[in-house]
Amino acid sequence: MKTLKTILIILVATQGFLFNQNFVFAEDDVPAVIINEIFWSGSSLSNVDEFIELHNTTDEEVDVSHWSIKDAAASGGDLILPASSTIPALGFFIIANYPASNEKSILNIEVDHVSSSISLANSGARYELRDQEGGNIDSADDGSGAPFSGDNGINASMARVPGCWDGGLEECWFTTSVQKNLKTDVTDLATPGAENGWIEPIINLPPTAIIKGPPTGEVNIEINFDASPSFDPEEGELSYLWLINGAEYASTEIFTALFEYPATYEIELNVDDGELESATSTQIFIMPKPAQPYTPKTNDLIINEFVSYPAGDDEWIEILNTASQTIELSEWSIWDGRSKIATLEGELASNEYSIVHLPSAKLNNSGDQILLKFGELIINHITYGDWEDEDVSDNAPNPGQSHALARTPGANEYKITTTPTPGSQNIITPIPEPEPEVLVEENEPAQTKTVSEPEPEIIAAENEFIAQTFPVGTILINEFVSDPPSGAVEWIEIYNPGSETVDLSLGWTIVDEKGTATALEEKINPDKYIAIFSPKGKLNNDQDTISILDPSNKLIDSITYGYELPSPPRGTSLARNEANDWQITHEPTPGAKNAITVPEPNEDEPPEKEIKDKTDASNEKSSAKNSNSQKENSFIATNFAEIDSWQEGQSIAISGIVTALPGMLGSQYFYIGDNYGHGIQVYNYKKEFPDLEIGQKIIVQGELSKISDTWRIKTKTADDMVITEKENILPHPLTTDSIDEEFYGGFITLEGGVTEFKNSYLYLDDGAGEIKVGFGKSKALENIKLISGDQIRAAGIIVTTKSGYHLETRLPEDIEILNQTPITTQQNNNERGYSNWAGLIPMAILMIIGIANIKKLKKFLPKK
């Protein structure tokens, strides 16, 4: 009996030596064997053509029999190396899905171990190389997000940086850029069985941008901004880009700018050495041009008309400003032929009149001299009647009693008029000729000689072409469309709130933010609107400034949108409401009074019809249609980037791309979203929708609400949904651990292995977690059955219910089969799968070995 026990102990010890032998050596924490290269992307010949390469870092052969690579098999299983697996000193060991002879393999080198169970994840991977006792030898990747390196687009492998021994660090990996031991007709990039194509990177430091320029300046004076202090540490050649308030202006080292309007401007400089770039910015405050001391010119102010011999006591002199600027009058005075008779006060605008009333008997009735002085400088004068000066012959006529002497256009000529016009345009009405004489001859009736009455002569202002200045607000920007529907054009509407007609053709312009001017060409009557279609320069959809300038280039009105004021979405306008506030309207009204209307938000039940009487009592006949117009309702223009600020009950307008049509997931709603996995459900109780297609860009207006934590916008009619254009929509790739409320209702894609399969749904595990994927409505897997371990890619909408969220597919193409587990036998129910007998084969072999060993040991037992 002792002999038997001894033999059993020897056998156990021998087995431990034979099957648990470990030849792993480490020197200075260098693993004896490392995971050296991972070809996880699939190849150009097959998306399951993948391999892992191990590398022996020692000078001795290493036995890797029964070693394992954790998570390298299908469904996150372990990949086991077969018995008699060895790696020569400083050599390589390749594990691949296919042998090199297979037409689906890109390899041109013998594979050490072929395993169809190899499955390398495209995200959330972490591989661990373990010896036969389970000891951790090396690792690769960290299990979070996409792999450290490699490229799924060009089929490039993830390779180890030489001498970098911690495979859990991203800096120890790089994307292969060369080919070694691959078939000659493939474009894939990998180096199986060879040294990795590592090229030590050349470190290029970014350049430094420096602006040299003044902090302040004046309008219409050139200012230089100098980028020459900028430098590149490697002394490379730099390129330059200058921007003012975000708009590109120049690409030279020295940038000369001229600013037309006073403001604070943001100056940005970008420098680029061909690989890296940097930017810096500064601000410059542009001040108005300082007022220059006024230096009068001859005839800036003129004596335009006067009455020297009134019927009563009111003598007066009319002064006209013929200059192009307003003149301050405190230094001006009026003199007669002997002394000062009046001092002027206040200001006189260009082309305006000032009436100076004089005490009686200041001006001589028979003749005098009138001088208009600035200080001691005579600017304008007139001598009339019998006033003695150097030459009486050139005196103007004496106007006489009750008449005026008025200036006519031309060389300072004055005429008598019987129609004085103080404060307005001169009218020359000559003194009537005497009554005709009556000629009487004997025996003949009396005859008269007819004398025709002279026609009044209307004298225009001498400087009628001088640019006139108007008060701020004379003309208002009232409404505009910056993003018109397809086939339409941009337009800007202006409004005259005053009581006088304004001739816009005398130099009025509309200017955008870049200074592009559109000349106006019409007269605009009081309380009237004019729409300017297709203004020059085009309005930016997102942000711009619109200004209106009078003939003297004075800013009369301006609006900036895209900052504090919203940018109107496509097909809508930004308009002044009755409170003079700017508001987006669904009903643009070019050339007419603004109508601020938007579709009302919908409810889950059909709302009663609401009518608001908007009849204008002063215009009842022409605006009868407004009496039944929709109720005015303001809304907020928003986008998916502002989802965190949304509030239930808000009325919003949002633009998105159609991701799921009505009827795909529900008959009363569809989904829109963006290319970043965000989305919202668009609901209509009455199922009133426009003709929709997946990929259409659409503007939707309605009221925000939530259904099972998913945002919903409730609409009233199909008019609340405006289709604008067609745009590509791509599902946003996610992992299960990154799905949260931000992506509810969004269009996303997941990739992983099947863990459970039913008639209308399956469960998918992407390595980070498990999620239910519904395909009953889409019939994406009709007549196709999957088993545990099959690899798929699923796209669809994140749908929420009271019990949680899941991924719901929309179309058959939303599920793509990437890799299917090989079939070993056929089940009775015709489903794919392995035979239950397969697991009994190893057990049977062990039982046979055990029985044989027992028979051999019997001879050592003592005989009875």
ZAMARGU-4260 file (C-alpha; in steps of 0.2 Angstrom, whole numbers, plus 5000, padded with zeros to 4 digits):
<rodrens>
0) 5000/5000/5000 | 5014/5012/5004 | 5021/5008/4987 | 5005/5013/4979 | 5005/5029/4988
5) 5022/5033/4984 | 5019/5030/4965 | 5003/5042/4966 | 5013/5055/4974 | 5027/5054/4961
10) 5014/5055/4947 | 5006/5070/4955 | 5022/5078/4957 | 5027/5074/4939 | 5011/5080/4932
15) 5014/5097/4941 | 5031/5098/4934 | 5026/5093/4916 | 5010/5104/4915 | 5014/5118/4926
20) 5032/5122/4921 | 5035/5141/4919 | 5050/5147/4909 | 5045/5165/4910 | 5060/5176/4915
25) 5060/5195/4919 | 5075/5206/4920 | 5072/5224/4926 | 5053/5222/4925 | 5054/5218/4906
30) 5041/5204/4902 | 5048/5189/4894 | 5034/5189/4882 | 5024/5204/4876 | 5009/5207/4865
35) 5018/5215/4851 | 5005/5219/4837 | 4986/5218/4836 | 4977/5218/4820 | 4959/5222/4826
40) 4951/5231/4812 | 4949/5216/4800 | 4957/5217/4783 | 4953/5222/4765 | 4949/5204/4761
45) 4938/5200/4776 | 4932/5210/4791 | 4936/5195/4802 | 4953/5193/4796 | 4962/5198/4812
50) 4978/5192/4821 | 4988/5195/4837 | 5007/5194/4837 | 5017/5189/4853 | 5036/5193/4855
55) 5049/5184/4865 | 5060/5198/4872 | 5073/5185/4879 | 5088/5176/4872 | 5080/5159/4876
60) 5065/5150/4869 | 5049/5152/4879 | 5036/5138/4881 | 5019/5146/4880 | 5009/5130/4880
65) 4991/5133/4887 | 4994/5151/4890 | 4979/5162/4887 | 4975/5180/4881 | 4960/5186/4891
70) 4945/5194/4881 | 4953/5190/4864 | 4940/5177/4859 | 4921/5179/4854 | 4910/5186/4867
75) 4924/5192/4878 | 4931/5174/4880 | 4949/5169/4883 | 4960/5163/4868 | 4970/5148/4874
80) 4986/5143/4865 | 4988/5125/4861 | 5001/5113/4869 | 5018/5113/4861 | 5017/5131/4858
85) 5035/5139/4859 | 5042/5156/4854 | 5061/5156/4849 | 5073/5168/4857 | 5069/5186/4851
90) 5056/5178/4840 | 5037/5180/4836 | 5021/5170/4838 | 5006/5174/4827 | 4988/5169/4831
95) 4976/5172/4817 | 4959/5168/4811 | 4965/5161/4794 | 4981/5152/4788 | 4991/5162/4775
100) 4985/5150/4762 | 4966/5155/4764 | 4960/5168/4751 | 4953/5179/4765 | 4970/5181/4774
105) 4982/5195/4770 | 4996/5186/4778 | 5011/5180/4768 | 5019/5171/4783 | 5016/5155/4792
110) 5004/5157/4806 | 5009/5148/4822 | 4991/5146/4828 | 4975/5147/4818 | 4959/5150/4829
115) 4942/5154/4822 | 4937/5160/4839 | 4948/5175/4839 | 4938/5191/4840 | 4946/5208/4843
120) 4935/5222/4848 | 4934/5239/4840 | 4931/5248/4857 | 4932/5245/4875 | 4946/5232/4873
125) 4959/5226/4886 | 4969/5211/4883 | 4979/5201/4896 | 4993/5188/4892 | 4993/5175/4906
130) 5004/5160/4909 | 4997/5142/4912 | 4995/5146/4930 | 4985/5162/4927 | 4999/5174/4931
135) 4998/5190/4922 | 5013/5192/4910 | 5008/5207/4899 | 4993/5218/4894 | 4987/5229/4880
140) 4975/5244/4880 | 4965/5250/4895 | 4947/5244/4890 | 4940/5262/4888 | 4934/5268/4871
145) 4942/5265/4855 | 4959/5256/4854 | 4974/5266/4858 | 4980/5264/4840 | 4976/5256/4823
150) 4965/5262/4809 | 4948/5254/4804 | 4947/5265/4789 | 4964/5260/4781 | 4966/5243/4790
155) 4981/5247/4799 | 4987/5237/4815 | 4991/5243/4832 | 5009/5240/4836 | 5020/5241/4851
160) 5033/5255/4853 | 5050/5246/4855 | 5057/5247/4873 | 5040/5252/4880 | 5035/5238/4892
165) 5018/5244/4900 | 5005/5239/4887 | 4992/5248/4897 | 4999/5265/4892 | 4993/5273/4876
170) 5011/5280/4873 | 5017/5262/4871 | 5007/5260/4855 | 5007/5267/4837 | 4998/5264/4821
175) 5008/5254/4808 | 5012/5264/4792 | 5022/5250/4783 | 5019/5233/4776 | 5030/5217/4780
180) 5026/5199/4777 | 5009/5203/4768 | 5002/5198/4751 | 5008/5209/4737 | 4991/5214/4731
185) 4984/5221/4747 | 4984/5239/4754 | 4983/5234/4773 | 4997/5240/4784 | 5004/5227/4797
190) 5021/5219/4801 | 5017/5201/4806 | 5033/5191/4811 | 5044/5206/4809 | 5050/5221/4818
195) 5037/5234/4820 | 5039/5249/4808 | 5042/5261/4822 | 5049/5278/4817 | 5055/5289/4831
200) 5044/5305/4829 | 5052/5322/4826 | 5045/5333/4839 | 5039/5349/4831 | 5035/5363/4844
205) 5021/5375/4839 | 5025/5393/4833 | 5021/5408/4844 | 5010/5421/4837 | 5014/5439/4843
210) 5004/5455/4837 | 5013/5472/4837 | 5000/5486/4836 | 4992/5501/4844 | 4978/5499/4857
215) 4968/5513/4850 | 4965/5522/4833 | 4954/5534/4824 | 4941/5531/4811 | 4947/5531/4792
220) 4965/5532/4797 | 4976/5517/4792 | 4983/5506/4806 | 4997/5494/4804 | 4997/5477/4814
225) 5014/5468/4813 | 5017/5449/4815 | 5036/5450/4813 | 5039/5446/4831 | 5031/5429/4829
230) 5043/5415/4828 | 5045/5396/4826 | 5056/5387/4838 | 5063/5376/4823 | 5065/5392/4813
235) 5053/5386/4800 | 5044/5398/4787 | 5028/5404/4794 | 5011/5409/4786 | 5000/5422/4793
240) 4981/5424/4794 | 4973/5440/4801 | 4955/5441/4807 | 4944/5455/4813 | 4929/5451/4823
245) 4931/5433/4817 | 4931/5437/4798 | 4947/5434/4788 | 4955/5449/4781 | 4973/5446/4776
250) 4988/5434/4775 | 5003/5445/4776 | 5016/5448/4789 | 5011/5466/4791 | 4992/5470/4790
255) 4986/5487/4786 | 4968/5490/4792 | 4956/5505/4790 | 4940/5506/4801 | 4925/5516/4796
260) 4915/5515/4812 | 4920/5519/4830 | 4920/5503/4840 | 4931/5490/4849 | 4937/5477/4837
265) 4945/5460/4840 | 4961/5457/4830 | 4966/5439/4829 | 4982/5432/4822 | 4985/5414/4817
270) 5003/5408/4812 | 5006/5391/4804 | 5023/5382/4802 | 5015/5370/4790 | 5012/5357/4804
275) 5007/5366/4819 | 4998/5383/4822 | 4995/5395/4836 | 4984/5410/4838 | 4984/5426/4848
280) 4972/5441/4849 | 4971/5459/4854 | 4958/5472/4855 | 4959/5490/4847 | 4947/5504/4852
285) 4943/5514/4837 | 4938/5532/4842 | 4928/5544/4832 | 4938/5557/4822 | 4940/5572/4834
290) 4931/5587/4830 | 4941/5599/4820 | 4940/5618/4825 | 4928/5626/4813 | 4936/5637/4800
295) 4923/5646/4790 | 4923/5648/4772 | 4915/5662/4761 | 4897/5660/4760 | 4896/5645/4772
300) 4881/5656/4779 | 4873/5668/4767 | 4860/5682/4769 | 4846/5673/4759 | 4831/5685/4761
305) 4827/5701/4771 | 4813/5714/4774 | 4820/5731/4778 | 4804/5741/4776 | 4790/5731/4784
310) 4772/5737/4785 | 4773/5735/4804 | 4788/5734/4815 | 4795/5717/4811 | 4811/5719/4801
315) 4819/5702/4798 | 4834/5694/4790 | 4834/5676/4784 | 4851/5666/4786 | 4854/5650/4776
320) 4867/5637/4780 | 4875/5631/4763 | 4889/5621/4771 | 4888/5602/4773 | 4889/5602/4792
325) 4880/5610/4806 | 4887/5626/4812 | 4888/5633/4829 | 4882/5651/4829 | 4889/5659/4845
330) 4903/5668/4836 | 4892/5675/4822 | 4885/5692/4821 | 4875/5704/4809 | 4881/5722/4806
335) 4873/5736/4796 | 4883/5749/4787 | 4888/5757/4804 | 4887/5745/4819 | 4882/5727/4825
340) 4863/5725/4825 | 4861/5706/4830 | 4871/5692/4838 | 4867/5674/4833 | 4864/5659/4845
345) 4862/5641/4844 | 4866/5629/4830 | 4861/5629/4811 | 4860/5612/4802 | 4865/5611/4784
350) 4852/5617/4772 | 4842/5625/4786 | 4836/5643/4789 | 4837/5655/4804 | 4826/5670/4805
355) 4834/5685/4814 | 4820/5697/4819 | 4826/5715/4821 | 4820/5730/4831 | 4811/5743/4820
360) 4822/5756/4811 | 4838/5745/4811 | 4839/5744/4792 | 4837/5760/4782 | 4822/5760/4771
365) 4831/5769/4757 | 4847/5758/4757 | 4859/5750/4769 | 4873/5737/4770 | 4871/5720/4779
370) 4886/5711/4784 | 4887/5693/4791 | 4902/5691/4801 | 4912/5676/4810 | 4921/5686/4823
375) 4929/5700/4813 | 4929/5690/4797 | 4915/5695/4784 | 4908/5679/4777 | 4894/5686/4767
380) 4887/5703/4763 | 4874/5713/4753 | 4872/5732/4749 | 4855/5738/4743 | 4847/5754/4738
385) 4856/5771/4739 | 4869/5766/4752 | 4885/5775/4747 | 4900/5763/4745 | 4914/5763/4733
390) 4902/5759/4718 | 4884/5763/4720 | 4880/5755/4703 | 4882/5738/4709 | 4870/5739/4724
395) 4855/5727/4724 | 4838/5736/4722 | 4828/5743/4736 | 4814/5731/4740 | 4803/5745/4746
400) 4789/5744/4759 | 4782/5726/4763 | 4792/5718/4750 | 4807/5707/4752 | 4824/5706/4744
405) 4827/5687/4740 | 4843/5678/4734 | 4842/5669/4718 | 4854/5655/4712 | 4869/5661/4703
410) 4882/5675/4706 | 4875/5683/4722 | 4860/5690/4713 | 4845/5697/4723 | 4828/5701/4717
415) 4813/5710/4724 | 4798/5698/4728 | 4781/5702/4734 | 4780/5685/4742 | 4791/5685/4757
420) 4795/5667/4763 | 4804/5668/4780 | 4811/5650/4785 | 4807/5642/4768 | 4812/5641/4750
425) 4812/5658/4741 | 4798/5662/4729 | 4801/5677/4717 | 4785/5686/4713 | 4789/5702/4704
430) 4780/5719/4708 | 4765/5720/4695 | 4767/5732/4681 | 4757/5748/4681 | 4739/5747/4675
435) 4738/5749/4656 | 4733/5766/4648 | 4716/5768/4641 | 4716/5774/4623 | 4700/5784/4618
440) 4697/5790/4600 | 4682/5801/4595 | 4667/5791/4590 | 4676/5774/4596 | 4674/5764/4612
445) 4688/5764/4624 | 4701/5750/4622 | 4713/5743/4634 | 4731/5737/4632 | 4732/5720/4640
450) 4748/5717/4651 | 4751/5699/4656 | 4754/5695/4675 | 4771/5688/4678 | 4772/5670/4683
455) 4780/5667/4701 | 4797/5661/4700 | 4801/5647/4712 | 4819/5648/4717 | 4827/5631/4723
460) 4840/5631/4737 | 4857/5635/4730 | 4866/5620/4737 | 4852/5607/4733 | 4865/5593/4730
465) 4874/5595/4747 | 4872/5578/4757 | 4859/5581/4769 | 4860/5574/4787 | 4844/5566/4795
470) 4840/5562/4814 | 4843/5545/4820 | 4827/5534/4818 | 4821/5544/4803 | 4820/5527/4793
475) 4820/5510/4803 | 4825/5493/4798 | 4808/5484/4801 | 4810/5465/4796 | 4822/5454/4786
480) 4825/5436/4780 | 4843/5431/4780 | 4840/5412/4776 | 4826/5411/4763 | 4818/5394/4758
485) 4825/5386/4742 | 4822/5396/4727 | 4818/5412/4736 | 4830/5427/4740 | 4835/5437/4755
490) 4827/5454/4758 | 4827/5468/4771 | 4812/5479/4775 | 4813/5497/4780 | 4799/5508/4787
495) 4796/5527/4788 | 4789/5531/4805 | 4789/5550/4802 | 4776/5562/4794 | 4786/5567/4779
500) 4791/5558/4763 | 4810/5554/4762 | 4819/5553/4745 | 4830/5538/4748 | 4838/5540/4730
505) 4848/5555/4736 | 4862/5544/4744 | 4854/5533/4757 | 4862/5515/4758 | 4860/5499/4768
510) 4877/5491/4774 | 4881/5474/4780 | 4894/5469/4793 | 4908/5468/4780 | 4904/5486/4774
515) 4895/5480/4758 | 4883/5494/4753 | 4866/5493/4744 | 4860/5510/4736 | 4842/5514/4739
520) 4832/5521/4724 | 4815/5525/4730 | 4805/5538/4739 | 4796/5531/4755 | 4780/5540/4761
525) 4775/5542/4779 | 4770/5526/4788 | 4775/5515/4773 | 4786/5500/4771 | 4798/5496/4757
530) 4807/5479/4754 | 4824/5478/4747 | 4826/5461/4739 | 4843/5453/4736 | 4854/5466/4745
535) 4872/5466/4740 | 4885/5456/4749 | 4872/5443/4756 | 4867/5442/4774 | 4875/5428/4784
540) 4863/5415/4790 | 4871/5414/4808 | 4876/5432/4812 | 4878/5448/4804 | 4874/5467/4806
545) 4863/5477/4795 | 4864/5497/4796 | 4855/5511/4786 | 4865/5526/4783 | 4859/5543/4777
550) 4867/5553/4762 | 4880/5560/4774 | 4885/5542/4780 | 4877/5545/4797 | 4871/5529/4806
555) 4852/5531/4806 | 4847/5513/4812 | 4856/5496/4815 | 4853/5479/4820 | 4865/5464/4825
560) 4858/5447/4825 | 4866/5430/4830 | 4872/5436/4847 | 4859/5443/4859 | 4846/5443/4846
565) 4842/5426/4838 | 4846/5421/4820 | 4830/5418/4810 | 4829/5399/4805 | 4826/5396/4786
570) 4810/5402/4779 | 4806/5414/4794 | 4810/5432/4797 | 4816/5443/4812 | 4803/5457/4813
575) 4799/5471/4825 | 4783/5468/4835 | 4771/5481/4842 | 4782/5484/4857 | 4796/5488/4846
580) 4805/5472/4851 | 4813/5460/4838 | 4805/5443/4837 | 4805/5428/4825 | 4789/5426/4814
585) 4783/5411/4804 | 4774/5424/4792 | 4786/5436/4784 | 4777/5451/4777 | 4789/5460/4765
590) 4782/5478/4761 | 4768/5477/4773 | 4764/5478/4792 | 4773/5464/4802 | 4762/5449/4808
595) 4771/5440/4822 | 4764/5422/4821 | 4770/5405/4824 | 4761/5388/4825 | 4754/5385/4842
600) 4761/5370/4852 | 4750/5355/4851 | 4743/5344/4866 | 4740/5326/4867 | 4722/5329/4864
605) 4715/5339/4849 | 4714/5357/4855 | 4699/5368/4853 | 4700/5381/4839 | 4707/5398/4845
610) 4703/5414/4836 | 4711/5431/4840 | 4703/5446/4832 | 4717/5456/4824 | 4706/5467/4814
615) 4713/5485/4813 | 4699/5497/4815 | 4708/5510/4804 | 4710/5498/4790 | 4696/5486/4792
620) 4691/5483/4774 | 4709/5479/4768 | 4714/5468/4782 | 4699/5457/4785 | 4709/5441/4783
625) 4719/5446/4799 | 4703/5445/4810 | 4705/5426/4810 | 4724/5425/4811 | 4733/5413/4822
630) 4736/5418/4840 | 4753/5427/4842 | 4765/5416/4851 | 4784/5419/4853 | 4796/5405/4852
635) 4814/5402/4856 | 4826/5397/4842 | 4837/5383/4849 | 4848/5368/4844 | 4854/5352/4851
640) 4870/5360/4858 | 4858/5369/4870 | 4849/5353/4876 | 4854/5356/4894 | 4845/5373/4895
645) 4828/5366/4888 | 4813/5367/4899 | 4796/5359/4898 | 4782/5370/4892 | 4794/5381/4881
650) 4789/5385/4863 | 4804/5382/4852 | 4810/5381/4834 | 4823/5368/4831 | 4832/5362/4815
655) 4836/5344/4813 | 4838/5329/4801 | 4825/5316/4800 | 4831/5299/4807 | 4815/5289/4809
660) 4799/5291/4799 | 4781/5291/4806 | 4775/5273/4807 | 4793/5266/4810 | 4792/5267/4828
665) 4775/5275/4831 | 4761/5282/4820 | 4759/5299/4829 | 4778/5303/4829 | 4794/5303/4821
670) 4812/5307/4826 | 4825/5321/4821 | 4843/5323/4827 | 4860/5328/4822 | 4876/5318/4818
675) 4882/5318/4836 | 4869/5306/4843 | 4856/5319/4850 | 4838/5318/4845 | 4820/5323/4849
680) 4803/5315/4846 | 4792/5325/4835 | 4773/5322/4840 | 4757/5326/4831 | 4741/5319/4839
685) 4731/5320/4822 | 4746/5312/4812 | 4747/5327/4801 | 4765/5326/4794 | 4773/5333/4778
690) 4780/5320/4765 | 4796/5315/4774 | 4811/5306/4770 | 4826/5300/4780 | 4840/5313/4779
695) 4829/5328/4776 | 4833/5343/4785 | 4818/5351/4794 | 4813/5365/4805 | 4800/5361/4818
700) 4790/5372/4829 | 4780/5368/4845 | 4780/5365/4863 | 4793/5355/4873 | 4788/5341/4884
705) 4796/5324/4890 | 4790/5306/4888 | 4799/5294/4898 | 4814/5305/4900 | 4815/5308/4881
710) 4812/5326/4874 | 4797/5328/4863 | 4791/5343/4853 | 4772/5343/4851 | 4766/5351/4835
715) 4748/5356/4829 | 4748/5354/4810 | 4760/5349/4796 | 4763/5368/4793 | 4774/5367/4810
720) 4786/5357/4800 | 4796/5365/4786 | 4807/5354/4775 | 4823/5364/4769 | 4835/5352/4761
725) 4843/5335/4760 | 4858/5331/4771 | 4867/5315/4775 | 4863/5307/4792 | 4875/5295/4800
730) 4873/5285/4817 | 4884/5291/4831 | 4895/5277/4837 | 4893/5274/4856 | 4897/5261/4869
735) 4884/5255/4881 | 4892/5264/4896 | 4891/5281/4888 | 4873/5281/4885 | 4863/5293/4896
740) 4849/5306/4894 | 4859/5316/4882 | 4857/5303/4869 | 4839/5298/4872 | 4830/5299/4855
745) 4846/5300/4846 | 4852/5290/4831 | 4867/5279/4837 | 4876/5263/4832 | 4883/5250/4844
750) 4895/5235/4840 | 4897/5219/4850 | 4892/5201/4853 | 4875/5193/4854 | 4872/5186/4871
755) 4853/5181/4869 | 4842/5180/4853 | 4823/5180/4853 | 4810/5182/4839 | 4809/5202/4840
760) 4824/5207/4850 | 4841/5202/4856 | 4854/5207/4869 | 4871/5214/4863 | 4886/5215/4874
765) 4899/5227/4868 | 4912/5224/4882 | 4906/5239/4892 | 4889/5233/4895 | 4873/5224/4888
770) 4858/5232/4880 | 4842/5226/4872 | 4840/5228/4853 | 4823/5228/4846 | 4820/5222/4828
775) 4802/5216/4827 | 4795/5232/4818 | 4810/5234/4806 | 4811/5215/4802 | 4830/5218/4801
780) 4833/5199/4805 | 4819/5191/4796 | 4823/5173/4792 | 4840/5175/4800 | 4844/5168/4817
785) 4859/5172/4828 | 4867/5163/4843 | 4878/5168/4857 | 4895/5174/4851 | 4889/5181/4834
790) 4896/5198/4831 | 4885/5212/4825 | 4884/5231/4822 | 4866/5238/4826 | 4860/5256/4822
795) 4844/5264/4828 | 4835/5276/4840 | 4838/5276/4859 | 4820/5273/4864 | 4814/5275/4882
800) 4800/5267/4892 | 4795/5266/4910 | 4807/5251/4913 | 4822/5260/4905 | 4830/5262/4887
805) 4834/5251/4873 | 4840/5252/4855 | 4826/5251/4842 | 4830/5247/4824 | 4821/5256/4810
810) 4826/5247/4794 | 4833/5230/4789 | 4850/5237/4785 | 4851/5244/4803 | 4858/5227/4808
815) 4875/5221/4800 | 4882/5204/4804 | 4901/5205/4807 | 4906/5188/4812 | 4896/5172/4815
820) 4902/5158/4827 | 4906/5142/4817 | 4893/5128/4817 | 4899/5111/4823 | 4882/5101/4823
825) 4864/5104/4818 | 4851/5107/4832 | 4834/5098/4831 | 4826/5115/4830 | 4837/5120/4816
830) 4845/5134/4825 | 4863/5137/4824 | 4874/5131/4838 | 4886/5118/4845 | 4882/5100/4849
835) 4879/5096/4868 | 4890/5081/4865 | 4905/5092/4861 | 4908/5095/4879 | 4908/5076/4883
840) 4923/5072/4872 | 4937/5079/4883 | 4928/5070/4898 | 4928/5054/4889 | 4947/5055/4885
845) 4951/5058/4904 | 4940/5043/4909 | 4949/5032/4897 | 4966/5038/4903 | 4961/5036/4921
850) 4955/5018/4919 | 4971/5013/4910 | 4981/5020/4924 | 4971/5011/4937 | 4974/4994/4928
855) 4993/4998/4928 | 4993/5002/4946 | 4983/4985/4951 | 4999/4975/4950 | 5007/4985/4964
860) 4992/4981/4976 | 4995/4967/4988 | 4987/4950/4984 | 4975/4943/4996
</rodrens>
